[in-house]
Amino acid sequence: MYLFLFVVSLPGQLLFGVASMTLAAVTTTYLFGLVYFTTTGTYFFVDSYVPIAVFLGMHLLFTDPSTSPRSDAGRFMFGALYDSVWWDSTRC
């Protein structure tokens, strides 16, 4: 399912230039999950580092080109911050 979502969303993301946000968000999520697993011995999520619903949201929901930052550096930061805000909201 991960590969399918990635392949379906990639052409549109490359066309509109928002693929860097997705890359930053997925990488940050994976690294956070890896650090969490290393320190606690359990996954943050029940079954994986990045659940399929979160992966779907990162690829299709927050990548609106009209509201995304203009520069690539801004898009990387936005993707990482999107991820950190999402992690904070799951603790509530």
C-alpha angles and dihedrals in degrees: 000000000000092000092047093052091046094050094045095049100039100079093053093045092051092046093054096034099240098117091103091064091054092046092052094046096048093044093049092048093049094047092048090050091048093050091046092050091047094051100039105025093232134084119260087224122044100252114010148003093263118023117219093245091055090046090052091051092050093051103039113016112049099034099090105151094209093059099035124100117271101228127065092235089053091050092051091050092046091052093050092045092048087056095047092049089049091052091050092052092054092061093065 
